[in-house]
Amino acid sequence: MEYNILSCGAVADGRTNCATAIQNAVDTASAAGGGRVIIPAGQYLSGSVLLKDNVELYLESDAVLISSLDPVDIKPFPQGGNGVNPDDTADGWQSGFFLGASHAKNVTISGMGTIYGQGDQVFLDKNEDNGFHECPKTCEAFRPRMMLFEDVENFTVRDVTLKDAAFWTLHMAGCQNVRIDGIKILNDDRGANNDGIDPDCCRNVVIANCIVSTGDDAIVVKSTGPMSRRYGVCENITITNCVLHSRDSALKIGTETHGTIRNVTLSDCIIDRCSRAVGIWVRDGGTVEDIHIHHLTGSTLRYADRYAEPGAPGWWGKGEPIFISATPRKNSRTKTGTIRNVTFDNLSITCESCAFLAGEPESCLRDIRIRDLHMTFKRQGTQPGGLFDEQPSVRHVYSHAIPALYARSVKQLTVQDSTVRYADKSEAWASEVTTLEDCTESAVDLKKIQ
């Protein structure tokens, strides 16, 4: 069955709040055993809409579904149900959601239309980096999550365009059997906290054939505290055939690592001017293991921070193709956690900083293998080198000579058939190829070439 929102009272003027009409269509379709809710061509403003079992939200070509930014129109995300403690509220959910589902099954969002978060209405450039216009923009307005889905089994998003999210774009928490295919996420690439796709304690997730352009991380695999307590392990995540642009990481694993994250692959992707290509953190006592990255090409560089001061708030990353970090948070009493069995192969990255692998004596990295990594050091951005960035941690941001490979407290490090080339011969940070500190069982084959 099909349920056109115009038949339920929606008005395609871009000003009338159509949330009641859309929700009625969803509720009717679900009560009938399932169906397709059609958003026809036109512009539809709406407050929060909660999708239900066996419902497909289908946006026709030239349909634009617009998120309201009025707090009155935005609902808090439903807590509790299915044995969930309603007091165990996830951090940052207080601002509510635009589209979502909770404890549901067989939910789909599809079609060639656009979901518009009005992020361009909330971000403000205050020129806090002294004229570079690269640092995160300021946001002083109310901004909901664009899409938030908790404990949804068989969840699909395909073909749609998600544009100008004001906060996290597509957050999935505790979901199973997820397929994200062929979508475009086109956000302000200076928008703070407008992550692209966030699988949080999810299982069996395929992300394929997507174009993601954001300010904050393009794809983030994480294990937040409340979701880890509710749903356990985050596992079996595969990402392939995507073009990823971010002023933070293209793929970030962590920093929220309260539980186990395992069996994650990233393959055959373009890294388009990111601060980092791949970043892996543990900070909260969890384990990150069995992570496999292969066949990436593209570029990484450093963007300006606010006030252009080392350590000032800004993007995380200084142009590293690989970043792995197991270091305590500042003032944390929690055991850091474990990173082990991580492989990289066939990476060709033009970069401004090193492959960075850093643990601590009490949380050393284990079994890190790199093969066919080819780095070209080249100045691409506006900022100088000479900084290591271990945010968020007790080490934070500090001055350091930049080798091609830096490894600290790594056990069983193997680097094979890898090269570094320096396009800018005069740069001071291009002087050293490899720096190893407190590493054991290491075999490094990284050659400097012309």
C-alpha positions as CSV (number, residue, x, y, z in Angstrom):
1,M,0.0,0.0,0.0
2,E,1.1,3.6,-0.7
3,Y,0.3,6.6,1.5
4,N,0.8,10.0,-0.1
5,I,1.3,12.6,2.5
6,L,-0.7,15.1,0.5
7,S,-3.8,12.9,1.1
8,C,-3.0,13.2,4.8
9,G,-3.0,17.0,4.8
10,A,0.6,17.9,4.0
11,V,1.2,21.3,2.3
12,A,4.1,21.6,-0.2
13,D,4.9,25.3,0.6
14,G,8.1,24.9,2.6
15,R,6.5,26.8,5.5
16,T,3.7,24.8,7.0
17,N,4.7,22.2,9.6
18,C,3.7,18.9,8.0
19,A,4.8,16.7,10.9
20,T,1.2,15.6,11.9
21,A,0.3,14.7,8.3
22,I,3.5,12.7,7.8
23,Q,3.2,11.0,11.2
24,N,-0.4,10.0,10.5
25,A,0.7,8.5,7.1
26,V,3.5,6.5,8.9
27,D,1.2,5.3,11.7
28,T,-1.6,4.3,9.3
29,A,0.9,2.3,7.1
30,S,2.4,0.5,10.1
31,A,-1.0,-0.3,11.6
32,A,-2.0,-1.9,8.3
33,G,1.0,-4.2,8.3
34,G,3.4,-1.9,6.4
35,G,3.6,0.3,3.3
36,R,5.3,3.1,1.5
37,V,4.8,6.7,2.7
38,I,5.4,8.9,-0.3
39,I,6.9,12.4,-0.1
40,P,6.0,13.8,-3.6
41,A,7.8,16.6,-5.4
42,G,7.7,19.8,-3.5
43,Q,9.1,21.4,-0.3
44,Y,7.8,20.1,3.1
45,L,8.7,21.6,6.4
46,S,8.3,19.2,9.3
47,G,9.0,18.6,12.9
48,S,10.0,15.3,14.4
49,V,8.7,12.1,12.7
50,L,9.1,8.6,14.2
51,L,9.1,5.8,11.7
52,K,7.5,2.5,12.6
53,D,7.7,-1.2,11.7
54,N,7.5,-2.2,8.0
55,V,7.4,1.4,6.7
56,E,9.3,2.8,3.8
57,L,9.7,6.6,3.6
58,Y,10.0,7.3,-0.1
59,L,11.1,10.7,-1.4
60,E,10.3,11.3,-5.0
61,S,12.7,13.2,-7.3
62,D,12.5,16.9,-6.5
63,A,11.0,16.2,-3.1
64,V,12.6,18.2,-0.2
65,L,11.8,17.3,3.4
66,I,13.0,20.2,5.6
67,S,13.8,19.9,9.3
68,S,12.3,22.5,11.5
69,L,14.8,24.4,13.7
70,D,12.1,25.5,16.1
71,P,12.5,23.6,19.5
72,V,8.7,23.4,19.8
73,D,8.6,21.2,16.7
74,I,11.4,18.9,17.7
75,K,10.7,16.0,20.1
76,P,13.1,14.3,22.5
77,F,14.1,10.9,21.4
78,P,12.0,8.2,23.1
79,Q,13.9,6.5,25.9
80,G,13.1,3.1,27.5
81,G,11.2,0.1,26.0
82,N,12.6,-3.3,25.2
83,G,14.3,-3.5,28.6
84,V,16.1,-0.2,28.2
85,N,16.6,1.9,31.3
86,P,15.1,5.3,30.5
87,D,17.5,7.0,33.0
88,D,20.5,5.8,31.0
89,T,20.2,8.6,28.5
90,A,22.8,8.9,25.7
91,D,25.0,12.0,25.7
92,G,23.9,14.7,23.3
93,W,20.4,13.3,22.7
94,Q,18.8,16.1,24.6
95,S,18.5,18.3,21.5
96,G,16.0,15.8,20.0
97,F,15.7,14.4,16.5
98,F,14.1,15.1,13.1
99,L,13.7,11.6,11.6
100,G,14.1,8.4,13.7
101,A,12.8,5.1,14.9
102,S,13.1,3.2,18.2
103,H,12.9,-0.5,18.8
104,A,11.5,-1.2,15.3
105,K,12.1,-3.5,12.4
106,N,12.1,-3.3,8.6
107,V,12.5,0.4,8.2
108,T,13.6,2.0,4.9
109,I,14.3,5.6,3.7
110,S,14.7,5.7,-0.1
111,G,14.2,7.7,-3.2
112,M,16.0,10.4,-5.2
113,G,14.7,13.3,-3.1
114,T,16.5,15.4,-0.4
115,I,16.3,15.6,3.4
116,Y,17.5,19.1,4.3
117,G,18.6,19.9,7.9
118,Q,19.0,23.7,7.5
119,G,22.5,23.5,8.9
120,D,23.4,26.5,6.7
121,Q,21.0,28.5,8.9
122,V,22.8,27.8,12.2
123,F,26.6,27.9,11.3
124,L,28.3,31.3,11.5
125,D,31.8,32.2,10.3
126,K,33.3,34.5,12.9
127,N,36.7,34.5,11.3
128,E,38.2,32.9,14.4
129,D,41.3,31.7,12.6
130,N,42.5,35.2,11.5
131,G,41.5,35.2,7.9
132,F,42.1,31.5,6.8
133,H,38.3,30.7,7.0
134,E,39.1,27.1,7.6
135,C,38.4,26.4,11.3
136,P,35.0,25.1,12.6
137,K,32.2,27.7,12.4
138,T,30.4,28.8,15.5
139,C,26.9,27.5,16.2
140,E,24.8,29.3,18.8
141,A,21.3,28.1,17.7
142,F,19.2,25.1,18.5
143,R,20.1,22.2,16.3
144,P,18.6,18.7,16.4
145,R,20.1,15.5,15.1
146,M,19.0,14.9,11.5
147,M,18.4,11.2,11.8
148,L,18.6,9.0,14.9
149,F,17.7,5.3,14.9
150,E,18.0,3.0,17.9
151,D,17.6,-0.8,18.0
152,V,16.2,-1.0,14.5
153,E,16.5,-4.5,12.8
154,N,16.7,-4.5,9.0
155,F,17.3,-0.8,8.4
156,T,18.0,0.5,4.9
157,V,18.8,4.0,3.6
158,R,19.4,4.2,-0.2
159,D,19.7,6.8,-2.9
160,V,18.6,9.9,-0.9
161,T,20.6,13.1,-0.5
162,L,21.1,14.3,3.1
163,K,21.9,18.0,2.9
164,D,23.2,20.5,5.5
165,A,22.7,18.6,8.7
166,A,22.8,20.9,11.7
167,F,24.2,18.1,14.0
168,W,25.0,14.4,13.5
169,T,23.5,13.4,10.2
170,L,22.8,9.6,10.4
171,H,23.3,8.1,13.8
172,M,22.4,4.5,14.3
173,A,22.6,3.0,17.8
174,G,22.2,-0.7,18.5
175,C,20.9,-1.4,15.0
176,Q,21.3,-4.7,13.2
177,N,21.4,-5.7,9.6
178,V,21.9,-2.2,8.2
179,R,22.4,-1.3,4.5
180,I,23.4,2.3,3.6
181,D,23.8,2.4,-0.2
182,G,24.2,5.1,-2.8
183,I,23.4,8.0,-0.6
184,K,24.9,11.5,-0.7
185,I,25.7,13.5,2.4
186,L,26.5,17.1,1.5
187,N,27.1,19.1,4.6
188,D,29.0,22.3,5.4
189,D,32.6,21.2,5.6
190,R,33.2,23.7,8.3
191,G,30.2,22.6,10.4
192,A,31.1,21.3,13.8
193,N,29.6,18.1,15.0
194,N,27.9,17.3,11.6
195,D,29.3,13.8,11.4
196,G,28.2,11.8,8.3
197,I,27.4,8.2,9.3
198,D,27.7,7.0,12.9
199,P,27.2,3.3,13.6
200,D,27.2,3.1,17.4
201,C,27.2,-0.4,18.9
202,C,25.7,-1.8,15.7
203,R,26.0,-5.2,14.1
204,N,26.2,-6.3,10.5
205,V,26.4,-2.9,8.7
206,V,27.2,-2.4,5.0
207,I,28.0,1.2,3.8
208,A,28.6,1.3,0.0
209,N,28.7,3.6,-3.0
210,C,28.2,6.7,-1.0
211,I,29.5,10.3,-1.3
212,V,30.1,11.9,2.1
213,S,31.2,15.5,2.5
214,T,31.2,16.9,6.0
215,G,33.1,19.1,8.4
216,D,33.3,16.6,11.2
217,D,34.2,12.9,10.6
218,A,32.7,11.3,7.5
219,I,32.1,7.9,9.0
220,V,32.5,7.1,12.7
221,V,32.3,3.6,14.2
222,K,31.9,4.0,18.0
223,S,30.8,2.4,21.2
224,T,29.3,5.0,23.5
225,G,28.7,4.2,27.1
226,P,24.9,4.0,27.2
227,M,24.7,2.1,23.9
228,S,27.4,-0.3,25.0
229,R,25.5,-1.1,28.1
230,R,22.3,-1.6,26.1
231,Y,23.5,-3.5,23.1
232,G,27.1,-4.7,23.6
233,V,29.6,-5.3,20.9
234,C,29.9,-3.1,17.7
235,E,30.9,-5.6,15.0
236,N,30.9,-6.6,11.3
237,I,31.0,-3.1,9.7
238,T,32.1,-3.0,6.1
239,I,32.6,0.3,4.1
240,T,33.4,0.2,0.4
241,N,33.4,2.2,-2.8
242,C,32.9,5.6,-1.2
243,V,34.2,9.1,-1.7
244,L,34.9,10.7,1.7
245,H,35.7,14.4,2.5
246,S,36.0,15.7,6.0
247,R,38.1,18.3,7.8
248,D,38.5,15.6,10.4
249,S,38.8,11.8,9.6
250,A,37.4,10.0,6.6
251,L,37.0,6.9,8.8
252,K,37.2,7.3,12.6
253,I,37.0,4.4,15.0
254,G,36.4,5.7,18.5
255,T,37.1,7.9,20.5
256,E,34.1,6.6,22.4
257,T,35.3,3.1,23.2
258,H,33.4,1.8,26.2
259,G,32.9,-1.6,24.7
260,T,34.4,-3.8,22.0
261,I,34.6,-2.8,18.4
262,R,35.7,-5.5,16.0
263,N,35.6,-6.8,12.4
264,V,35.6,-3.5,10.5
265,T,36.8,-3.1,6.9
266,L,37.4,-0.1,4.8
267,S,38.2,-0.7,1.1
268,D,38.3,0.9,-2.3
269,C,37.6,4.5,-1.2
270,I,38.8,8.0,-2.2
271,I,40.1,10.2,0.6
272,D,39.3,13.7,-0.5
273,R,41.3,16.4,1.4
274,C,40.7,15.1,5.0
275,S,42.7,16.0,8.1
276,R,43.2,12.2,8.5
277,A,42.5,9.3,6.3
278,V,41.9,6.7,9.0
279,G,42.0,7.4,12.7
280,I,41.6,4.7,15.4
281,W,41.4,5.6,19.1
282,V,40.8,3.9,22.4
283,R,40.2,6.0,25.5
284,D,37.5,4.4,27.6
285,G,38.6,0.9,28.5
286,G,37.3,-0.9,25.4
287,T,38.9,-3.2,22.8
288,V,39.3,-2.4,19.1
289,E,40.4,-5.4,17.1
290,D,40.4,-7.0,13.7
291,I,40.4,-3.8,11.7
292,H,41.4,-4.1,8.0
293,I,42.0,-1.2,5.6
294,H,43.0,-1.6,2.0
295,H,43.0,0.2,-1.4
296,L,42.7,3.9,-0.5
297,T,43.9,6.9,-2.5
298,G,43.7,10.6,-2.0
299,S,45.1,13.4,0.2
300,T,45.3,14.6,3.8
301,L,46.3,18.0,5.1
302,R,46.2,20.4,8.1
303,Y,43.4,23.0,8.3
304,A,43.7,26.1,10.4
305,D,42.5,26.0,14.1
306,R,40.7,28.8,15.8
307,Y,43.1,31.7,16.5
308,A,45.8,29.8,14.6
309,E,47.4,28.8,17.9
310,P,48.8,25.3,18.5
311,G,46.4,23.5,20.7
312,A,43.5,25.9,20.2
313,P,40.1,24.3,19.5
314,G,39.7,23.2,16.0
315,W,39.9,20.1,13.8
316,W,41.6,16.9,15.0
317,G,44.4,15.9,12.8
318,K,47.4,17.5,11.1
319,G,47.4,15.6,7.8
320,E,48.2,12.0,8.8
321,P,47.3,9.1,6.4
322,I,47.2,6.7,9.4
323,F,46.6,7.5,13.0
324,I,46.3,4.9,15.8
325,S,46.2,6.1,19.4
326,A,45.8,4.4,22.8
327,T,46.4,7.1,25.4
328,P,44.5,8.2,28.5
329,R,42.0,11.0,28.4
330,K,42.9,14.0,30.6
331,N,41.9,13.5,34.2
332,S,40.6,10.0,33.4
333,R,40.7,7.2,35.9
334,T,39.5,4.6,33.4
335,K,41.9,2.1,31.9
336,T,42.7,3.2,28.4
337,G,41.9,0.0,26.4
338,T,43.4,-2.2,23.7
339,I,44.1,-1.9,20.0
340,R,45.2,-5.1,18.2
341,N,45.3,-6.9,14.9
342,V,45.1,-3.9,12.5
343,T,46.2,-4.1,8.9
344,F,46.7,-1.6,6.1
345,D,47.6,-2.4,2.5
346,N,47.7,-0.6,-0.8
347,L,47.4,3.0,0.4
348,S,48.6,5.9,-1.8
349,I,48.2,9.2,0.0
350,T,49.5,12.7,-0.5
351,C,49.9,13.9,3.0
352,E,51.3,16.6,5.3
353,S,52.1,14.5,8.3
354,C,53.2,11.0,9.2
355,A,51.8,7.5,9.7
356,F,51.3,7.9,13.5
357,L,51.1,4.8,15.8
358,A,51.2,5.6,19.5
359,G,50.3,3.6,22.6
360,E,51.6,3.8,26.1
361,P,53.6,1.2,28.1
362,E,50.4,0.1,29.9
363,S,48.3,0.2,26.7
364,C,50.7,-0.7,23.9
365,L,49.4,-1.3,20.4
366,R,49.7,-4.9,19.3
367,D,50.1,-6.6,15.9
368,I,50.0,-3.6,13.5
369,R,50.8,-4.6,9.9
370,I,51.3,-2.2,7.0
371,R,52.1,-3.2,3.4
372,D,52.3,-1.1,0.3
373,L,51.8,2.2,1.9
374,H,53.0,5.0,-0.4
375,M,53.2,8.5,1.0
376,T,54.0,11.7,-0.8
377,F,54.7,14.5,1.6
378,K,53.6,17.7,0.0
379,R,52.4,21.1,1.3
380,Q,48.8,21.4,0.3
381,G,47.2,23.7,2.9
382,T,47.9,27.0,4.6
383,Q,49.4,25.8,7.9
384,P,52.9,24.8,8.9
385,G,53.9,21.3,10.1
386,G,55.7,20.4,13.2
387,L,52.8,19.3,15.5
388,F,51.6,16.0,16.9
389,D,47.9,15.9,17.7
390,E,46.7,13.3,20.2
391,Q,43.4,14.9,21.1
392,P,41.6,14.1,23.3
393,S,44.3,13.0,25.7
394,V,46.7,14.0,28.4
395,R,49.2,14.7,25.6
396,H,46.9,16.9,23.5
397,V,48.8,18.9,20.8
398,Y,52.6,19.5,21.0
399,S,55.5,20.4,18.8
400,H,57.5,17.5,17.3
401,A,59.7,16.7,14.3
402,I,57.6,14.9,11.7
403,P,59.1,11.7,10.4
404,A,57.4,9.6,7.7
405,L,56.5,6.9,10.3
406,Y,56.3,7.5,14.1
407,A,55.7,4.5,16.4
408,R,55.6,4.5,20.2
409,S,54.9,1.6,22.4
410,V,54.0,-0.9,19.7
411,K,54.5,-4.6,20.0
412,Q,54.7,-6.6,16.7
413,L,54.9,-3.8,14.1
414,T,55.5,-4.9,10.5
415,V,55.9,-2.4,7.6
416,Q,56.6,-3.9,4.2
417,D,57.1,-2.7,0.7
418,S,56.3,0.9,1.6
419,T,57.8,4.2,0.4
420,V,57.9,7.9,1.2
421,R,58.6,10.7,-1.3
422,Y,59.1,14.4,-0.4
423,A,57.7,16.8,-3.0
424,D,58.8,19.8,-0.9
425,K,62.5,19.2,-0.4
426,S,63.1,22.2,1.8
427,E,60.6,21.4,4.5
428,A,62.1,20.8,7.9
429,W,59.5,18.1,8.8
430,A,60.7,16.0,5.9
431,S,64.1,15.2,7.5
432,E,63.6,11.8,9.2
433,V,62.0,8.7,7.8
434,T,61.3,6.5,10.8
435,T,61.1,7.1,14.6
436,L,60.5,4.1,16.9
437,E,60.2,4.6,20.6
438,D,59.7,1.7,23.0
439,C,58.7,-0.7,20.2
440,T,59.3,-4.5,20.3
441,E,59.3,-7.2,17.6
442,S,59.4,-4.6,14.9
443,A,60.4,-5.0,11.2
444,V,60.1,-1.8,9.2
445,D,60.7,-1.6,5.4
446,L,60.0,2.0,4.6
447,K,62.2,3.5,1.9
448,K,62.7,7.1,0.9
449,I,62.5,7.6,-2.8
450,Q,63.0,10.5,-5.3
